[in-house]
Amino acid sequence: MPKKIPTTSPAGVDAITLLMQDHENVRALFEKFQGLSDRAKVSKKKLAEQICLELIKHATAEEELFYPAVREASDDNQDLIDEAVVEHAAAKELISEILAMEPGDELYDAKVKVLSEQIEHHVQEEENDMFPKARKAKLDLAALGEAIAERKNEIELPQPPQLQ
């Protein structure tokens, strides 16, 4: 008899738990980056790219799936979602700048640091305000978690344009 492939998110994780795991993962990656010396250019580049990919996956899944569900669930959430979308836009701008740079370039480390600070602010608002409201809204967080996990698996790091 063939094995049944589970169709749930990792270990049946609900959307909020999955998003909070992303937050912890990215927080740890930023800490690792901050601990690297100026000479660790290859490690910095790989870590910065990993941070950017994780943030792109997370933001895309939130914008396409989580935010619309939370927005639809209650009129009380409109301002929170609007602010989160604007914060994502600012983060994406920094991400594209970081991906186009090399460690050792002027402001490279500063941009990664500012990105970490912006993300930390964004995470606090989500975890303290948006997520509790989403839980109260009685959304199907298990189905949403599954959809988010699937969407994140589809996303790859955009390639910077090649100079001719």
Secondary structure, 3 states (H helix, E strand, C coil): CCCCCCCCCHHHCCHHHHHHHHHHHHHHHHHHHHCCCCCCHHHHHHHHHHHHHHHHHHHHHHHHHHHHHHHHHCHHHHHHHHHHHHHHHHHHHHHHHHHCCCCCCCCHHHHHHHHHHHHHHHHHHHHHHHHHHHHHCCCCHHHHHHHHHHHHHHCCCCCCCCCC
